[in-house]
Amino acid sequence: MSEPTDLALTGLSKHYGEAVAVAGIDLAMPAGAYCCLLGPSGCGKTSTLRMIAGHEQPTAGQVLLGGRDITRLSPAERGTAMMFQSYALFPHLSVLDNVAFSARMKGVAREERLAQARALLDLVAMQPYAQRLPAALSGGQQQRVALARALMTRPRVLLLDEPLSALDPFLRIRMRAELQRWHRELGMTFVHVTHSQEEAMALADLVVVMNHGRIEQAGPPREVFERPRTEFVARFIGAHNVFATPGGRIAVRSDRCTLAAPEENGLAVQVRAVEYQGQQVLVHLVPPGDQPATDEADDEATPPAWVASLPDDLYHRQPLEPGQRLSLRWHEADAHLLVG
Ligand SMILES: Nc1ncnc2c1ncn2[C@@H]1O[C@H](COP(=O)(O)OP(=O)(O)OP(=O)(O)O)[C@@H](O)[C@H]1O
């Protein structure tokens, strides 16, 4: 099951009539990678996943798995398995029969397929529920069964479409740890679609940030966070400020920005709002002269804001008031130039 694979997309694009969902992307995933396709709604991540799965035919380009061109193969022939957003278990079949279903379709003998299904239920800690119907399971349990069912086809690549989005925040964090463990134990390539940068950072070893059908940046999470390549990436992953300078736009992490008295060197700013977050305090800043936030409508009316993220103890030594004028500063070494 853990045979080395290498999934590659070359010039992959998908048009729906006039609309370009995916605009010719190139991507190579090392065997055994945990890859997250990350981006806002409509950026083309689901279309990309569906083309890898074979549920959608590309307008142009290729999907290669282990060097083999699988672009035109049916979903069942290509060595990928998809775990869907809605778990889509058969309601009238027991958990065990749901998992064994694909092997039954292939004509695998009953004892053999049930043994395989039990082993997979064991992996996802669902053996005790083998005889239950899906309706008698929680969302997280249904998801585990859906995973076991996808693994039954012995895929080389597991495709996950927003697998955590239907779960409550507590369960989501628990399932993140489970996904990491399954990935480690199975050693196969996972491709996981998400719009949550937090989820991508927590899980992936390869984060692929997409925007308007293109890849803005692909790299290890730390690299994407520490060196966002474009303004879009810096803003989408958050916790960064973007400044226009004579040499071009630069990004600086908001926890690397400091505040000083207005007469000090730095960018003149004014406090718009202060947001207490426990370990840190976020100080929202606007150019001087802008009105400090007084109600919610104002929030949207003043977009060019920056944030200084200050450690709570530092902030509380010198609390700030909306409207207060300050100087926003950063070290040259913490600034890096954005492309485009
Ligand atoms: N069957 C379709 N027919 C026409 N347009 C489509 C179709 N499927 C997707 N699109 C369009 O293609 C673009 C990319 O869609 P896609 O579902 O890949 O984005 P996404 O990043 O997965 O978004 P979401 O997070 O909302 O699912 C969108 O503008 C969408 O409206």
The ligand as a Gaussian input file, in Angstrom:
#p B3LYP/6-31G(d) Opt

LIG

0 1
 N      -19.498000      22.538000     -13.262000
 C      -19.142000      23.819000     -13.341000
 N      -19.653000      24.629000     -14.281000
 C      -19.289000      25.917000     -14.383000
 N      -18.387000      26.518000     -13.566000
 C      -17.847000      25.773000     -12.610000
 C      -18.189000      24.390000     -12.426000
 N      -17.476000      23.900000     -11.388000
 C      -16.722000      24.939000     -10.931000
 N      -16.947000      26.053000     -11.657000
 C      -16.299000      27.356000     -11.468000
 O      -14.899000      27.177000     -11.495000
 C      -14.260000      27.951000     -10.490000
 C      -13.439000      27.060000      -9.577000
 O      -14.301000      26.202000      -8.860000
 P      -13.781000      25.161000      -7.780000
 O      -14.967000      24.411000      -7.257000
 O      -12.672000      24.372000      -8.345000
 O      -13.205000      26.136000      -6.678000
 P      -12.828000      25.866000      -5.165000
 O      -11.567000      26.602000      -4.943000
 O      -12.808000      24.425000      -4.864000
 O      -14.013000      26.561000      -4.396000
 P      -14.829000      26.097000      -3.074000
 O      -13.881000      26.215000      -1.934000
 O      -15.944000      27.111000      -3.022000
 O      -15.304000      24.703000      -3.337000
 C      -15.359000      28.714000      -9.779000
 O      -15.424000      30.016000     -10.313000
 C      -16.608000      27.928000     -10.097000
 O      -17.742000      28.761000     -10.119000

